[in-house]
Amino acid sequence: MAIVKPFKAWRPNPEFAKDIASVPYDVIDTNEARNLAKGKPNSFLHIIRPEIDVPANTSIYDPKVYQKGRENLSELLSSEFFTQEESESLYIYCLEMGERSQTGIFGCISVEDYENEVILKHELTRPKKEDDRTKHIVTQKAHAEPVMMTFKDTEETTTFMNEYMSSNKPIYDITFEDDVRHVIWKVADYESLTSSFNRIPKLYIADGHHRCASAARAAKEFASQNPNHTGDESYNFFPAVLFPVEQMEILAYNRIIYSAPDDFLSTLQKEFKVTKNAKPAPRQKGTVALYFEEKWFGLNLKEPVNDDPASKLDISLLQDQVLEPFLGIKDQRTDPNIDFVGGIRGTEELEKIVDNGEAALAISMYPTSIEELLDVSDAGQLMPPKSTWFEPKLRSGFLVHTF
C-alpha cells in the first residue's frame, strides 16, 4: 500500500511567492530559463537551472553548476523570502487552466515504494538526464521539485479535499502569466489522508520519471554514507503531488528529427499511404502527421503485430514502423537524431523548428490516453520515452523538501 508522508516544508512567504515559483526545469532549455529569470533574482530557476548563473560557455554538467545551485538554494532559504514550517503537514494543490481543474495531495512518498513497484513507472529514463538530477539532489541535499503522480481514488480522498477547500483559506492563490491558477491549502490534521492512501495499492508516475529515479539513486548514496541508516531518514522520501486518475489529461508529445534522408518521403510512400495537406494535429488514434519540406503529410500506422498494451501505443508503432526502419533510430532514449516537443507548444512550434533549419522533420502525434498509461503500468511494461505530456504543469518553488 502507498505511503504518503507529511513533511516540514520550506515555502516562500505569500507576498513573495509569485516572483519565486517557476516553471519546472524540464519544460524549458537553458536559454529560455535565462530569459525567464532575467530581472528576477529570487526566481526558483536559479535553483533548478543554476547554469544560468555561471559563464555561458560552461557545460550544464560542470561541477560548478551543481555547487552554484546549492549556494543559490541556501541563500534563498536563509533569506526573508522563505520560511520553514514548524511542524509536518500535507497540502492540497489545485490547478485551474481554462475550464479544467485538478486537485491533488502534496506530500512525500517513499523511495522504497518506488523500488518495490508500489509506485509504477511507464517510461525508461535517459541516463544523462538521470545523472544530472541525481547530482542536483545530492549536492543541494534537497528535493527542489515535486513529481506529478496519479492514483485510482476510492472517492475518500476527493471528498476530503473538497470539504477541506470549502471550509479553509488557502496559503497561496496565484494566477501566473500563462493563465494557470495555482491554489494551495495547508493540512495540519493529515491523519485521515495518510490512512486513506494506506488503502490505495498503487501510485502511477505521470510526470517526473527522472526525478523519481534520481531520488532513489540519491537515497542509496546517502544510505551508503550513513552507518546508522534505518530507512526512516528524510532522504528516503521525496515530494509528489498525487491527483485522482479521472482528473488527469494528457497532451501529445511530439518529435523532431534532426537529419532525414533526401528520399525519406518517397521511400515512406512505398510502404504507407501518405496523404498531402494533412491536418497538423492528428484527429484519431493510429495516425500521425509529418511536417517535411514545409508541408504536412498524414500517415496511417499499420495494425500492431502484438496485442500487449505497450505494443499497441501509437508511439510504439511509430518506432517499429517508421523511426527505426526509415530513420535508423533504434533507441529514442539515447539517439542524438531525435528530440521531443511538448504538445502544449502546438504544431506551430514544430513548423518553426523545421522552417528555421533546426530540424529536418517534425512528427505530430495523437495523445496517449490515461487508460493506456494505466494499462501499460499495470502490465509491468514501459512506453517509449516522452510518450505523455501532462498539462497543466506544477510550479517549482512552492514547497521544498530538504534533508
N, C-alpha and C positions, 0 to 999 in steps of 0.2 A: 504494500500500500504506500501511497505517496506521502512524503514528509514535506510539509510547508512550515518553515520556522520563522518566527519574528526576529527582528534584529534592531540594533541601536544605530539607526541610520544617521549619516551626516546629510544635512539638507540645507539649501540656501534659505536665508531669511526671505519671507514672502516679497518684500519690496524690491529684492534684487533678482528674484527667480527668473524673470523673463529675459534678462540680459545674460544670465548664466546658462540656462538649459539650452541644449543644442541638438541638432540632428545627430543620429548615430554615426559612428566612424565609417561604416561600410556602405553608405549611400552617396558618398562624395569622395573625390580624389584630393590629393594634397593641394593643388591649386585652388580648387573650389573651397576647401577648408580655410586656406589662407585669406581668400577674398571675403568669406563669411565672417571671419574673426577680425577683420580689419576694423580698427577703432573700438574693439570690444575686448579689453584686457582681461575681463572676467569670464569670457565665453568658455564653456566646458570643452570646446575644441582644442584649447591649449593643453588639455589633459589627455584626450583620446586621439588627437592628431598633433603631438608635440613637435613633429618635424617642421611645423610652420614657424617655430621659434629658433631654429638653427639655420646656418647659412644654406641658401637654396640648392647648392650643389652637393649637400650632404645626403648620403643614402638614408632612406627611411628606416633601414635596419642597422644603422650605425649605433653603437652603444651610447653615444652622446644623446641620441634621440630619446632612448628609454630613460636615461638619467634626467633629461630635461622634463619629461613627463612627471617623474617623481617629484622634482623640485616644484613644478607648477601646481601639482596637487597639494603638496604640503603647504605651500604659500596660500593657496585658496582656502583650505580647511582651517588654517590658523588666523584667517582674516575676519573682519567684521561681517563679511558677507555670508558666512556659513556658521552653522551650529550643529552640535551632535545631540541627539535625543538622550534624555536622562535614563530612559528605560526602553526595553524592547517593545516593538509594535509591528503589526501588519498594516497594510494600506490598501485602499480601494482606488483603482486608477481607471478613469473613464475617458475615452477618446470619442470625439464627435467630429465627423467630416461630412459636410453637406447633410444629407438626410440619414446618414448612417451613424450608429454609435455602438461601441462595445465597451464592456465593463469587466474588469478582472481584479484579481487579488495580487498585490505586490508583496512578496516575501522572499525568503531564502529557501532554496531547495538543495538536496543532498547530492554530493559527488558520488556517494555510494549507490544512490538510486540510479544515477547515470551509468555507473559501471555494471549494475545488476539488471539493467534494462527495465526498471520501473519507469524510467524516462526513455522514451523511444525516439530514435533518430530516423530520418528518412533520406539523408544525404551523407556522402563522404565529404570530408573536409579537404581543402587544398593545403598541402604540407607547409608551404612558405607562410601562408596566412596564419595557420595554427601556431607555428613557431613565433611569429610576430606578436600575437595576442598573449601567448604564454609569457614572453619576456616582459610585456607591459604589466601583467598581473604580478609577476614575481618581483619586479623592480619597484613597483608602486606599493606593493603589499595591500592591494585593493582590487575589488571588482567594481570598476567605474561605471559599467553599463549593464542593464538588465537584459536577460534573454526573454523573448516572447514565446510563450507556450500555450497549448490548448488542452482541454480535457472534456470528457463526457460528463456533464453535470447531472446530478440527481435532482436538480431544482432547489436543493437545500442551500447551496452557495448563492445562487442568483437571488433567492428570496431574502437571504440575509443582506446582500449588497443593496437591494432595492429599498428595504426597510431602513437600513443604516443611512443611506444617502438622503432619504426623505426627512430624516429627523436630526441630522447633524450638518454642521457647516464644514465645507472643505478647507484644507490648509492652502491649496492652490486652485486657482481658476483662471487659466491663461489661454488666450487665443493668439497663436503666432501668425507670422506673415503669410504662411501657407493656408490660413483659414481653418486650421485644425485646432480644436479646443481640447485642452488637457485639464482635467479636474481630478484632484487627489484628496482623499479623506484619510486621516489617521485613525486606526482602530486599535485602541489600547486594550480593550477587552476582547481578546482574539481567540479564547479557548474553543468556542463553538466552531470557529473557522478551521483551526488546526485539526479538530476532531472530525469535521466533515471531510477533509482531504485524506484523513487516515482510512476512509472508506472508499476512496477513489483508487482503483487498481493501477492505472497508467496515466502518465503525462506524455504529451507529444510535443516535440520541438517544432515550433512554427518558424521562427526567425532567430538565428543565433547558434548554428551548429558549431562554428569556430569558437565562440565564447564558451560553450559547454565543454568542448574538447580541451580547450586551453585551461579552463578552471580545474578539470580533472588532472591534467598534467602538472599544473602548479601545485595542487594539493599533494601529489606524490612527491614533488620536490621538497616542499616544506616538511612533510612527514619524515622524509629520509634524513632531515637535519634535526629532527626532534626525537631524542631518545625516549621521551615520555609520551609519545604520541598515543592518543586514546581513540581518535575518530570524532570527538566532540568539539575539536578546535574550530574556530571561525573559518579557517582556510578550507575546511571540508564542506562549506556551504557557499552558494553563490546566488545572486539575486535574479529573480524572474517575475514577470507579470503573467498570470495564468487566466486565460479567457475561455469561457464556455464555447464548445465547438460551433454551436448554432449561430454565434455572433461573428464568426470569422469569415473573411472574404479574401480570395486570392486573385491577384492580377497576373498577367502574363510575365514571364521572364524571357526577354528576347536575346538574340545572339548577333554578334558581328563577327565576320571573318576577315582577317587582315589581308590574306592573299588567296586568290582563287584562279584556277587555270583559265586561259582565254576562251577555251572551248567548253567552259563549265555548263553554260545553259544548253548548248546544242547537245552535249553528251547526256545531260539530265533528261532532255526531251525524248531520248531514245528509250528510256525506262519508265517515264511518267507522262501523264497528260498534264502539260503545263499551259495554263491559261494566261493571256495577256490582260493588262488593265485590271488587275485584281484589286479587291478592297485591301487596304494596308493592314487592317486587323481582321484575322480570320473569324468567321461567324459561327463555326461549329468545330467540334472535336474531330480530329483526323485530318485537319487541313492546316497548312502553313502558307505564309506569304513571303516571297523573296524579293528584296529590293536590289536590283542589279542593273548597272548601266542606266541609271536614272529612271527606271521603270519598275512597277510592281507586277509580280507574276504569282499566280496561285498554283498550289500543288496539293493534290490529294495523296496522303500517305496510304500505303498498302496495309491490308489487314495484318495483325500480328500473327506470327507463327506460333508463339507460346501464349498460354491463357493465364499466366500468373499476373498479379496486379502491376508489378513494375514493368513487365514487357509490353503491357497494353497502353502505357503512357505515351502521349504524343512525342515527348522529348526523347523517349527510348526508341520509338520508331524512326524519328529523325536521325538519331545517332546511327542506327543499324542500316538505314536505307539511303541516307544522304551524306552525313558528315564523314563517316569512315570510308565508304566506297568511292565517293566522288571528290572528297577534300583531304583524305588521308588522316583525319583526326580520330585517333584511337581512344584517347582519354581526355575528356573535356576538363578534367581537374588540372592537368599539367601541360597540355599542348599550348604553346605560345601563339598559335594561329587563331585562337578563339577567345572572345571575351563576352561579357554579359551586360545587358542594359535593362534595368527595371522597368516594368510596364508603366509605372506612374509617369515616366518621361515622355510617353507617347511615341507613335510611329514617326512623328516629325523629327524626333531626335535621331532615329535610325537613318532617315533621309539625310539629315545634316552631316552625320558622321561619314557616310559614304560619299556624298557630294563634295565634301571638303577633302577627300582623298585620304582620310584617316583609316578607312577600311575599304575592301573591295566588294563586300556583300553584307547585307543585313537580313536576318530571318525573324519574322514576326510570328509569335506563337499564339495558339488558343490557350487560355489559362487552365492550369491543373485545378481540379476541384478539391475541396476539403475532404470529400468522401474518398477520392483517390489517395490522398495523403494518408488518411487513417488506414485504408486497406493495405497500402504498401508497408506502413509501420507495423501494423498488427501481424503481417505475414513475415516480419523479420527481414524484409528486403530493403533495398536502397534505390532511390531515384538517382538519375544523373545529377551532377551539381547544378545549383541555381535553377531548380525546376519550379520554384514558387516565389512569388513576390507578394508579401503581405502589406496591406495598406488599410488604415493609416499606421504610421510608424510611431514607436515610443520615442520620447525625448530623453537624452542623456543629461545627467547632472542634477536631476530632482532628488534622488535618493542614492547615496553612495555607501557601499559596504567595505569597511576596512578591517584588517586583522593583524 
